[in-house]
Amino acid sequence: MAVAVLNPTNLLKPRAERVIAALDVGTSKVAALIAMADGENPPRVIGCGVRASNGLKRGLVADMGRTETAIRAAMMQAEKAAGLEIESVLVNLSAGGLDSDVTAVEIDIAGHRIAEDDVTALLATGRQRIDAQITRSGRSTLHAEPTLYTIDGLEGVINPRGFHANRLGVDIHVITAATPPCRNLDLAVRNAHLGVEAIVASGVATSASVLNAEERELGVAVVEIGAGVTTVALHCGGMLAGLAAIGMGAADITADIAANFATRRAAAERLKTLHGAATASPRDNHDMIEVPPLDPDDGQDLRRVTKAELIAVIRSRLDKLFGEVAVALNEMGFSGTAGRQVVLTGGGAELRGIADFAQGALARNVRIGRPRGLIGLPEAQSTAAFATLAGLVLHGSQPRLDLARTPLKAFGKGGRQPSDSGSTFARLFQMLRKQI
């Protein structure tokens, strides 16, 4: 849904209390959350709904009918609790070739004092450049948020208005995705009779609910272990610096248990939830658990295995998963700088002992990230599995300038010719991503 504004800076002004609806469309479940927000106080939850779903594969819509049905059921449950009808939602995307980059733009302002028109002209130039890049790549822009300004080479300026300068620049953080997955997700939501206000990258939404400002500044990686996809979001210098999606998740652990012990997936999921862990103790070699047969009607007896055997299967999959996470972090430049840590979230982060396992596998301080910053969030939705859902509401509740959602006509006229020289920040960003 387009944001109708006269000037892009109006997006920075807090709004009156309004309804925010979020939809987390995942591989194993669809969850909906409705909240009231005024842009200043924490959003207040007034309704939520959850439905199991198997319409997605590896974070992408694979069965339109099943996805649509789950979306409609989850939202109807949330609407009933809230006592109102929702027209449009914020929805997340966890796969689809997500990519993160910085576009640096600069204009000449001839030494005069920087006014609002100059900032608008700069942002218009940035929007035009991003549109041109997207047209060439054939991808879709999910986010394009101005970060820090540059005045005559001085970087890190938060608000340039009122300064005298010859050149004014800005670094715009751009997140893109492949167009077909975005369109399929948009279609599934609209088929459920809901409008799509915006598609938000899962890494952006999740980080909003589990990180604080200091962690973003010092450097932190958020690893969200979903059912079918694990997303990795790297933050440094107060901004998102990299995104990656790994086609592996908690459902793969369940599948491994089912295959190794010849049982149904539902039984394997129960074994994982009740008895599973990422770390073992000496007692696990003696504690026995019962494994239901694959076909309960063929007369087979229940199989008994030790907890240690179950944990061994789980650890084998976790070794593969965190091996891929380590590779992704290295490719994004998550070096050995002291003070950086990893935050685990998503349904897979609820596995007992997984923080200790990840700490050993990644050689990093690791904590579990649970949603915070919302008033009235039900206890059932206060776990790591719902961090993305809560983050969608938090993301939508804060006034923000996103050029991807700002109509080009809002800038009016006055776009200026951009400089070809990227800022030092943009060059450092590229160096960071190329570090091994």
N, C-alpha and C positions, 0 to 999 in steps of 0.2 A: 504494500500500500504506500503510495507516494506521500512524502512529507511536504505539506504545502506551507512554505515560508516566504517572506518577502526578502529576507536577508539571511545568509547561512549562519551568522552569529546568533540569530534568535534561538537557534537550537540549544544554546548554552544556558538559556534562562529557564529556571524551574517552572514547571507547569502546575496547574491546579490538580487536586487529587483526581486520578483517573484509573481506569481498569487496565491491568496488564494481564494477558493470558499467554501462557507458555506451553509448548508441546515438545516433549522429548520423545522422538520416534527412534526407538532402538531395535536391535536385533531380537531381543527376547521379550521386550515389553514396550508399551506406549504409555507415557505418563503425562498428565495434564495438571496445570497449576494456575489458579486465578488469584490475583492479589490486587490490592488498592495501593497506589503510590502517589506521593505529591512531589517527588524529586528532592526532598530534603530529609524527611524521616524514613526509617527503614520500612520497606513495603510490608503490608499486612495481608497475610494469607486468608482468603475467605472460601476457598474451595479447591479440592484436588480429586484426581481420579487416576486409576491404574488398571490396565488391561494387559494380559499376556498377548504376545504377538509373535508370529513366525513368518511375517510377510517380507522381512528384510534378510539379506544375506551379506555378511561382511559390511554392514552399514549402508547398503544400497537397496532400494526398493526392488524386490524380485517378484512379488505377487501383489498387484495393485488392489485386488479385491480384499484380500486379507488385511492389508495395511489400512485401507480405507475403513473397514469394519472396526478395527481396533482403535483407530483415531476417533471415530464417531462415538464409540462406547466410552472411552476414557474421558472425552470432553463432556459428554452428557452427564457422567457421574460428577464431574467437577462443577458443571453448571447447576445441577440439582442442589449441591451443597452450598453454592454461592447464591442461589436464588436469582440468577440472571442469565441472559443468553449472550453468548460470545459471537462476535462477527469476524474478528481476525486474530491471528496468533503469531508469536515469535516461535520459530521452529529451528532445531539444530541440524547440522550436517557433520557427520564424523568421518566420512570417507569421500571419495570422488576426486582424488588428486589434489587435495588442499595444498596451497603454496603460499609462502609469506615473503614479502620483499619491501624495500623502501624506495620510493620515487622522490628524488630531490629536485626542487623547482626554485628558480631564482628570477627576479625581475629588476629592472633598473628604475629607481624612483628619483634620480637626479638631485640627491642631497637634501630634499625637503623633509619636513616633519611627517612621520608616518601617520596616516589617517585611516579611518575605517575603510574608505574606498580603496586604499592601497592593499589592505589585507584581503578585501573581497576580490580585487583584481588578481592577487597572487593565488588565491584558492581557485578562482575560475581557470587560471592557467594550469594549475595542477589537475583540475578535473578534466580539462581538455586533453592534457597529456595522457592521463590514465585511460580515458575513453579511446584514444588512438592506440595505446598499447593493447587494450583488450580487443579492439577490432582486429588487430593483426594476429593475436594469439587465438582468438575464437573461444576464450574462456569467459567465465562470469565473475564479476567483482562482488564479493560478499561484504568487505569492509575497506574503507579508504579514509583513515583517520589522520589528520594533521597531528604531529607530535611536538617537535621543538622548532623554533624559528631561528634564523641566522641573520645577523645584521652586520654587513661589511666584514664577513668572515668570523664574527663573534658568534659562537654556537651556544646552544642551550638556553635561548631566550624564550620564556614562557609567553609573555605578552609584549609584542613589539610596538604597540600603539604609543605615540608620543615621542619616540626617539627620532633623532635626525640620522639619516643614512643615505648612502648612494645606491646600495643594493639590498634587497630584502629577499630572503629565501625561507623555505620551509621543507621539512622532511615529512612525507606522507607515507604512513604504514599501510600497505595494500595486501589484502588477503584474497586470493582467487581460488576458484574451483572449476573442474570440468563442467561444461554446460549441461550435458544430458542428465547427470545425477541430480542437479539442481532442479531441472524441469520436471523430472519424475517425482521428486519429493513434493514440489509445488503442486503437481497434478493430484497426488494422493490426498493432500490436505484439502484442496479445493473440491475434490470429489466427495469429501465428508462435509461439504457445505460450510467451509470455513475459509476466510480470506487469509493470505499470507502477508503479514506486515513486513517481515524480514526473515531471511535465512541467516542464521548465526553459526559460525564455525564452532564446533564443540569445544575446542581448546580455549576459545575466547570465553564462552559461557562458563565452563567449568572453573576456569581460573578466577572468574569474578566472585565465586562463592567460597573458595578455599584459600585464597592468598590475601595477604595484606600488603600495603604499599611498600614497606621496608623490604619484604621478601622480593618483590618485583625489582626493586632497585639493586639489591645485592646480587641477585642471580638465583633462579630457582627453576626446576623442571617439574611440570605437572604431568604425571603419567596416569591416564584414565584407562582402566582395564574394563572394557565393556564385554558384552557376551561374544560378539563376533569381531570387534575391532579394538585395538589399543591405540589411543592417540597420545602423542608426546608434544607438549607445548613448552618451549623454552622462553623464559623471561630474563631480561637483563636491562639495566639502565632505566627501569621503570616502564618498559614496553615489551610487547611480544616480539621476540626476535627469530622465532622459527617454529614450524609445525611439521609433524610427520604422522602418518597413519600406518599401523602395522596390522596386516590381515590375520590376526590371531587374538584370541581372547578367552574369557572364562568358559565359554561353551566348548572350547577345545579340550579343556581339562575334563569336563563331563564326558565328552566323547571318548577320551582315552580310558577313563574308568569303565565306561560301558564296554569298550572293546576288550580290555584286559581281563575283566571279570565276567564277560559274557552275560551281561544284564541289560535291562532296558535303560534308555536315557533318563526316564523319570526316576527310576531307582538309583541310577548313578548320581543324579543331581542331589537326591536326598542323602546319599552316602557322603558326598562332598560337603554338604551343608552341615550335617550332624556330626560327622567323624573326621572330616578332612582337615588338613593343616599343611603348612609349608615347612614346618620344622618338626622334628621327631624327638621323643624322649625315650629313655630306656624302657619305660613301662609299656610303650606302644608295641614292643616286641611280644608282649604277653596278652594284651587286651584283644579279644576276638570280637568281630562284628559279622553279622549275617548279610549275605548277598543274595537277593531274590534271583531266581533263574530267568533266562531270557523269555521263555514261554512257560508260564505257570500252569498250563493245562497239560503238559506232557509228562507229568509225574515226577519231575526232577526234584530232588531235595534242595533245601537252602544250602548254599555254600558258605563256609566259614573261613574268613581270612583274618590276619592280624591287622591292626591299625597301621603298623609299620609298612606292610605291603601296599596299603592304600596310599599312604603318604609318599612312598617311593614313586608311584605312578604320577602323583601330583607334582612332585619335585622335578621329575623328568621333563614335564611340559613347561614348568616355570623356568627351568634352565634354558630352554629354547626361547621362551618369550623374552626374558630379561637379557638374553644374548642379543636379540634383535633391538631391544630398547637401548642397550649400550652402544650398538652400532649407530643408531639414529642420533643419540646424544653426541657422539664423537663427530658425526658429519655436520651437526649444527654448531659445533664449536664449544660444547660444554666441557671446558678444560678442567684442570685440577686446581683451580683457584679456591683458596680456603673460604669457607663460609657458605658455599653453594650447597643446596640440598635438593632432595627429590620429595615430592608430595604425591602419594598414591591415592587414587580415588576411583570411583566406578564400582560396580557390583563385585568385580573380582578382588577389590581391595578389602572386602569383608572376610576373606579367607584367614583363618587363624594363623598367626605367625608370619604373615607375608611381608610385613615391614622389616622384620629381622632378616628374612631371606633376601629381600631386595637390597638391604644395606650391605650384606656380604657380596652379593652378585655385582653391584654397581660401585662398591667402595665409596658410598656416599651416606650422609645422614638422611634418614628416611622417616617420614611421618605419614599417618593416614589423614587425608583431607575430607572433612565432613562439611556439609553446607552450613553457612552462618550468614547473619545479616538480614534475616527475615523474622518478622513477628508472627507468632501463631502457626509456625510450621509444625504439622503433626509429627509425633514421634516416629511413626512408621516411615515418613519421608525425610527424616533427619539423618539418614545413614549416607555412607559414601556413594551408594547406588543412585542417589537422587541429587548429586552435586551439580550435574549439568542442568537439570530442571530448575533448581533454585537459582543457578547462575543466569539462566535465560531471563528470569524475572528481574534480577539485580541489574543485568545489562540493559534491559529496557527501561528501568526505573530512573537511571541517571541521565540527565540531559547531556548529550554528547553531539559533537559535530562529526558526522560521517558523510563524506562527499559521495559515497556510493548511494546514499539514500536522499541526497539533496537534489532537487530538480535543477537542471542546468539553467533554466530561466530565472532561478532565484538569485543568480549572480549578476543578472542584468548584462550590461555591456562593460567593456573595459579590460578584457583579458589581454595580457601583454605577452610579448615574445619571450619564451623561456630561454635561460642561459643553458649552454650545453655542458657546463662544468658542474658535476655533482658535488655535494657538500662533503666535508671530511667525515661527518657522521655516516653518510651513505657508504663511503668507501670502507670505513671501519666495519660497518654492518656486513658488507660483502666479504671482508677478510675473516670476520668471525664465523661466517657460514662455511668458509673453505678450510678452516682449521681442522686438523685431524688429532 
